[in-house]
């Protein structure tokens, strides 16, 4: 059997690394073509960005140029939930000229998972705790958040939305949901599914790094978070119920808030590869587990290494140009020399590990500060 995979995501590097660790030859499609992505992949195609994902014509053209019988298929990360047409393009084009076509959740599963009406109806059906959520805008925005379904990175979440325009002029009101804002700790569960069962990979704590007009901008996360047993059970139970309801396959993650009352409130599900997958080491490589669960429905026994790992994003404090000097080994997502980074744009990420999650995150923050001083 061939060991060649297409890995597609807005930022594909974490998933290219997972595939390379599992001894796959990788063809990467993303919008950055970072130095480390190029080092890990057999081939990297840098595609133009459009509204949360790839520009459709360029994406279709890239897939057409790659389709071949020696490619297993395509796995995917961010950039598709709000652009389901891209997944449909992939499913149609790759079904003919690759062994397995689209690998992971089907277009229909992703559609249902990111449809506000469907998803929150499922939460109510299973009595899964979640913030008060509605599809119609409240009369007053105070105390409410507006979220674009299918968005990622936290930049699609806003507080003061009542007097402001939609995120883009092309978005429809049905593409948003409105949730009561809860105080608490953002957490997530990374799990492996086969449409019937869900197996825990690990529990994570997530962090925001606010920017101008972006109060919930993604700042990073740490694995093996020290959550209460009741919170872990609630997340695991919700993942199992949603796996069956949505026919989820492969690696997925469930985002939630651990509220001040100790209860867990589910926010959304990410029916795809997520950044948290890059923070876990298993005796059977995670990409291998993703493929076996997606293609064959297998959930083999596996062991997860206990060391906590953190990933933190470095956002530029001011405009900068990337030089050609050496980077520390703990830096990832390194732009090619000469890349111009605008203020508040990500310039790289840093990684850290420790026995405990709090120590790993503290080390990651120290490393962010060190990078930004340079």
C-alpha positions as CSV (number, residue, x, y, z in Angstrom):
1,X,0.0,0.0,0.0
2,X,1.3,3.5,-0.9
3,X,2.4,5.7,2.0
4,X,1.7,9.1,0.3
5,X,-0.8,11.5,1.7
6,X,-2.1,15.0,0.8
7,X,-2.3,17.1,4.0
8,X,-4.4,20.3,3.5
9,X,-5.0,23.1,6.0
10,X,-4.7,26.8,6.3
11,X,-1.6,26.0,8.4
12,X,-0.6,22.4,7.6
13,X,2.7,22.1,9.5
14,X,1.3,20.3,12.6
15,X,-0.4,17.6,10.5
16,X,2.5,17.3,8.1
17,X,4.6,16.5,11.2
18,X,2.1,13.9,12.3
19,X,2.2,12.2,8.9
20,X,6.0,12.4,8.7
21,X,6.3,10.8,12.2
22,X,4.2,7.9,10.9
23,X,6.5,7.5,7.9
24,X,4.2,8.9,5.2
25,X,5.4,10.9,2.2
26,X,3.5,14.1,2.4
27,X,2.2,16.6,-0.2
28,X,1.2,19.7,1.8
29,X,-1.4,22.3,0.8
30,X,-1.5,25.5,2.9
31,X,-1.2,29.3,2.7
32,X,2.2,29.7,4.4
33,X,4.7,27.1,3.1
34,X,6.8,27.6,6.2
35,X,10.4,26.5,6.4
36,X,9.7,23.5,8.7
37,X,6.7,22.5,6.5
38,X,9.0,22.4,3.5
39,X,11.6,20.4,5.4
40,X,9.0,17.7,6.5
41,X,7.0,17.4,3.2
42,X,8.0,15.8,-0.1
43,X,6.2,18.7,-1.8
44,X,4.5,21.9,-0.6
45,X,1.9,23.9,-2.6
46,X,1.3,27.4,-1.3
47,X,-2.3,28.4,-2.2
48,X,-4.0,31.8,-2.0
49,X,-6.2,32.5,1.1
50,X,-9.8,33.5,0.8
51,X,-12.4,34.0,3.6
52,X,-11.1,31.4,6.1
53,X,-9.9,28.9,3.6
54,X,-8.3,28.3,0.2
55,X,-9.4,30.2,-3.0
56,X,-11.6,27.5,-4.6
57,X,-10.2,27.6,-8.2
58,X,-6.6,27.4,-7.0
59,X,-7.5,24.5,-4.6
60,X,-9.3,22.6,-7.3
61,X,-6.4,23.1,-9.7
62,X,-3.9,21.9,-7.1
63,X,-5.9,18.7,-6.5
64,X,-6.2,18.1,-10.2
65,X,-2.5,18.3,-10.6
66,X,-1.9,15.9,-7.7
67,X,-4.5,13.2,-8.3
68,X,-2.8,9.9,-8.8
69,X,-3.2,6.3,-8.0
70,X,-0.2,6.3,-5.7
71,X,-1.8,8.8,-3.3
72,X,-3.9,7.4,-0.5
73,X,-6.1,10.4,-0.2
74,X,-6.4,13.7,1.7
75,X,-6.5,14.5,5.4
76,X,-7.5,18.0,6.5
77,X,-7.3,20.5,9.2
78,X,-8.6,24.1,9.5
79,X,-10.0,26.1,6.6
80,X,-12.9,23.8,5.6
81,X,-15.7,24.1,8.1
82,X,-16.9,27.5,6.9
83,X,-16.0,26.6,3.3
84,X,-17.8,23.3,2.7
85,X,-17.5,23.7,-1.0
86,X,-13.8,23.1,-0.7
87,X,-14.5,19.7,1.0
88,X,-17.0,18.9,-1.8
89,X,-14.3,19.7,-4.4
90,X,-11.9,17.4,-2.6
91,X,-14.4,14.6,-2.2
92,X,-15.4,14.7,-5.9
93,X,-12.0,15.0,-7.4
94,X,-10.0,12.6,-5.2
95,X,-12.7,9.9,-5.2
96,X,-11.7,9.0,-8.8
97,X,-8.0,9.3,-8.8
98,X,-6.8,8.4,-5.3
99,X,-7.2,5.2,-3.3
100,X,-9.4,6.6,-0.5
101,X,-10.4,10.1,-1.5
102,X,-11.3,12.4,1.4
103,X,-10.1,10.8,4.7
104,X,-11.8,11.7,8.0
105,X,-15.2,13.1,8.5
106,X,-17.5,13.2,5.5
107,X,-18.8,16.5,4.0
108,X,-22.2,15.7,5.5
109,X,-20.8,15.1,9.0
110,X,-18.9,18.4,8.9
111,X,-22.0,20.2,7.6
112,X,-24.1,18.9,10.5
113,X,-21.4,19.5,13.1
114,X,-21.0,23.2,12.1
115,X,-24.7,23.9,11.5
116,X,-25.9,25.9,14.6
117,X,-29.4,24.6,14.4
118,X,-28.4,20.9,14.2
119,X,-25.5,21.0,16.7
120,X,-27.3,22.8,19.5
121,X,-30.4,20.7,19.0
122,X,-28.2,17.7,19.5
123,X,-26.8,19.2,22.7
124,X,-30.3,19.8,24.0
125,X,-31.4,16.3,22.9
126,X,-28.6,14.6,24.9
127,X,-28.9,17.1,27.8
128,X,-25.3,18.2,27.2
129,X,-24.7,21.5,29.1
130,X,-24.0,24.5,26.9
131,X,-24.4,28.2,27.1
132,X,-27.7,29.7,26.1
133,X,-27.5,29.8,22.3
134,X,-29.7,31.3,19.7
135,X,-29.6,31.8,15.9
136,X,-31.3,35.2,16.0
137,X,-29.5,38.3,17.3
138,X,-30.6,39.4,20.8
139,X,-32.0,42.9,21.2
140,X,-28.9,44.0,23.1
141,X,-25.4,42.6,22.7
142,X,-24.3,43.0,26.3
143,X,-23.6,39.6,27.8
144,X,-23.7,37.9,24.4
145,X,-21.1,36.7,22.0
146,X,-21.6,36.4,18.2
147,X,-19.8,33.5,16.6
148,X,-19.4,32.6,13.0
149,X,-20.1,28.8,12.7
150,X,-17.1,27.1,11.1
151,X,-14.7,29.9,12.0
152,X,-11.4,29.1,13.8
153,X,-8.7,30.9,15.7
154,X,-11.0,33.0,17.9
155,X,-11.1,35.9,15.5
156,X,-14.7,35.1,14.5
157,X,-16.0,35.7,18.1
158,X,-17.2,39.2,19.0
159,X,-18.8,40.9,21.9
160,X,-19.9,44.3,20.6
161,X,-21.6,43.2,17.5
162,X,-24.9,45.1,17.7
163,X,-23.8,48.2,15.9
164,X,-21.0,46.7,13.9
165,X,-21.1,45.2,10.4
166,X,-20.9,41.4,9.8
167,X,-17.4,40.0,9.5
168,X,-17.7,40.3,5.7
169,X,-20.4,41.6,3.5
170,X,-20.9,38.2,1.9
171,X,-22.0,36.4,5.1
172,X,-25.6,35.5,5.8
173,X,-27.3,35.9,9.2
174,X,-27.7,32.1,9.3
175,X,-23.9,31.7,9.4
176,X,-23.8,33.2,13.0
177,X,-24.9,32.0,16.4
178,X,-25.3,34.0,19.5
179,X,-24.2,32.7,22.9
180,X,-24.3,33.9,26.5
181,X,-20.8,34.7,27.6
182,X,-19.6,32.5,30.5
183,X,-16.7,33.1,32.8
184,X,-14.3,30.2,33.1
185,X,-11.4,28.4,31.6
186,X,-11.4,27.3,28.0
187,X,-10.7,23.6,27.7
188,X,-10.9,20.9,25.1
189,X,-10.8,17.2,24.5
190,X,-8.9,15.5,21.7
191,X,-10.5,12.1,20.9
192,X,-10.4,9.4,18.3
193,X,-13.7,8.2,16.8
194,X,-15.1,5.5,14.5
195,X,-18.7,6.7,14.2
196,X,-19.7,4.4,17.1
197,X,-17.2,4.9,19.9
198,X,-14.9,7.7,21.0
199,X,-11.5,7.1,22.7
200,X,-9.8,9.9,24.7
201,X,-6.4,11.1,23.6
202,X,-6.1,13.9,26.1
203,X,-7.6,16.9,27.8
204,X,-6.2,20.4,27.1
205,X,-6.4,24.0,28.4
206,X,-6.6,26.7,25.8
207,X,-5.5,30.3,26.0
208,X,-6.5,33.6,24.4
209,X,-4.1,36.3,23.3
210,X,-6.4,39.3,22.6
211,X,-5.6,41.7,19.8
212,X,-7.3,44.9,18.7
213,X,-10.9,44.0,17.9
214,X,-10.1,40.4,18.6
215,X,-10.8,39.7,22.3
216,X,-10.8,35.9,21.9
217,X,-7.8,35.5,19.5
218,X,-6.2,32.1,19.9
219,X,-3.0,32.2,21.9
220,X,-2.1,28.6,22.3
221,X,-2.8,25.5,24.4
222,X,-1.3,22.9,26.6
223,X,-1.9,19.1,26.8
224,X,-2.6,16.9,29.8
225,X,-4.4,19.8,31.5
226,X,-5.2,19.1,35.2
227,X,-9.0,19.1,35.0
228,X,-11.5,17.8,37.6
229,X,-12.6,14.3,37.2
230,X,-16.2,15.4,36.7
231,X,-15.2,17.7,33.9
232,X,-13.3,14.9,32.1
233,X,-16.2,12.6,32.4
234,X,-18.6,15.3,31.1
235,X,-16.4,15.9,28.0
236,X,-15.9,12.2,27.4
237,X,-19.6,11.5,27.6
238,X,-20.4,14.3,25.3
239,X,-17.8,13.2,22.8
240,X,-19.3,9.6,22.8
241,X,-22.8,10.9,22.2
242,X,-21.9,13.3,19.5
243,X,-19.7,10.7,17.7
244,X,-22.8,8.5,17.2
245,X,-25.1,11.4,16.4
246,X,-22.7,12.9,13.8
247,X,-20.9,9.7,12.6
248,X,-17.6,11.2,13.5
249,X,-14.5,9.5,12.3
250,X,-10.8,9.9,13.1
251,X,-9.3,12.6,15.3
252,X,-11.7,15.4,16.5
253,X,-11.8,17.9,19.3
254,X,-14.5,19.2,21.5
255,X,-14.2,22.8,22.9
256,X,-15.8,23.8,26.2
257,X,-15.7,26.2,29.1
258,X,-14.9,24.9,32.6
259,X,-17.1,27.4,34.4
260,X,-16.6,28.9,37.9
261,X,-19.3,26.6,39.2
262,X,-17.2,23.6,38.2
263,X,-19.5,22.5,35.4
264,X,-18.4,22.0,31.8
265,X,-20.4,23.8,29.1
266,X,-19.8,22.6,25.5
267,X,-19.2,25.3,22.9
268,X,-18.5,23.5,19.7
269,X,-17.0,20.5,18.0
270,X,-14.1,20.6,15.5
271,X,-14.7,17.6,13.1
272,X,-11.1,17.6,11.8
273,X,-7.5,17.5,12.7
274,X,-6.7,20.2,15.3
275,X,-3.5,21.8,16.7
276,X,-3.9,19.8,19.9
277,X,-3.0,16.6,18.0
278,X,0.5,17.9,17.7
279,X,0.9,17.9,21.5
280,X,0.5,14.2,22.0
281,X,2.9,11.3,21.4
282,X,1.4,7.8,21.2
283,X,3.0,4.3,20.8
284,X,0.9,4.0,17.6
285,X,1.5,7.3,15.7
286,X,-1.5,9.6,15.8
287,X,-1.8,9.9,12.0
288,X,-1.9,6.1,11.8
289,X,-4.7,6.0,14.3
290,X,-6.5,8.7,12.4
291,X,-6.4,6.7,9.2
292,X,-7.3,3.4,10.7
293,X,-10.3,4.8,12.5
294,X,-11.4,6.8,9.4
295,X,-10.9,4.1,6.8
296,X,-11.4,0.8,8.7
297,X,-13.3,1.8,11.8
298,X,-10.5,0.5,14.0
299,X,-9.9,1.8,17.5
300,X,-6.8,-0.1,18.5
301,X,-5.4,0.1,22.1
302,X,-2.8,2.8,22.4
303,X,-0.7,4.4,25.0
304,X,-0.2,8.2,25.4
305,X,3.0,9.6,26.8
306,X,2.3,11.6,30.0
307,X,4.5,14.6,29.5
308,X,2.7,17.9,29.0
309,X,3.4,19.9,25.9
310,X,2.5,23.5,25.1
311,X,2.2,25.5,21.9
312,X,2.0,29.3,22.0
313,X,1.6,31.7,19.1
314,X,4.0,34.7,18.7
315,X,2.1,37.7,17.3
316,X,4.2,40.5,16.0
317,X,4.2,43.7,18.1
318,X,5.0,45.7,15.1
319,X,5.7,45.2,11.4
320,X,8.8,43.1,10.7
321,X,10.7,41.2,8.1
322,X,12.0,37.7,8.7
323,X,15.8,37.4,8.5
324,X,17.8,34.4,7.5
325,X,19.4,33.7,10.9
326,X,19.1,30.5,12.9
327,X,16.0,29.8,15.1
328,X,15.9,27.9,18.4
329,X,14.9,24.3,18.0
330,X,11.7,25.0,20.0
331,X,10.3,27.4,17.4
332,X,7.9,26.1,14.7
333,X,5.9,27.5,11.8
334,X,9.0,29.5,10.7
335,X,8.3,31.9,7.7
336,X,10.8,31.9,4.9
337,X,13.5,34.6,5.0
338,X,12.2,37.8,3.5
339,X,8.6,37.3,4.6
340,X,7.0,40.6,5.8
341,X,4.9,40.2,8.9
342,X,2.4,42.9,9.7
343,X,1.6,44.1,13.2
344,X,-0.6,41.6,15.1
345,X,0.0,38.9,12.6
346,X,1.5,35.5,13.7
347,X,5.2,35.3,13.0
348,X,5.8,31.8,14.5
349,X,4.9,29.5,17.3
350,X,6.9,28.2,20.2
351,X,6.8,24.8,21.8
352,X,7.7,23.6,25.4
353,X,7.3,20.5,27.5
354,X,7.4,19.7,31.1
355,X,6.1,17.1,33.6
356,X,3.1,19.3,34.5
357,X,0.9,21.4,32.2
358,X,1.3,24.6,34.2
359,X,5.1,24.4,33.9
360,X,5.0,23.7,30.2
361,X,2.8,26.7,29.6
362,X,4.9,29.0,31.7
363,X,8.0,27.9,29.7
364,X,6.2,28.5,26.4
365,X,5.3,32.1,27.5
366,X,8.9,32.7,28.5
367,X,10.0,31.6,25.0
368,X,7.4,33.8,23.3
369,X,8.9,36.8,25.2
370,X,12.4,35.7,24.1
371,X,11.4,35.5,20.5
372,X,9.7,38.9,20.4
373,X,12.7,40.6,22.0
374,X,14.9,39.7,19.1
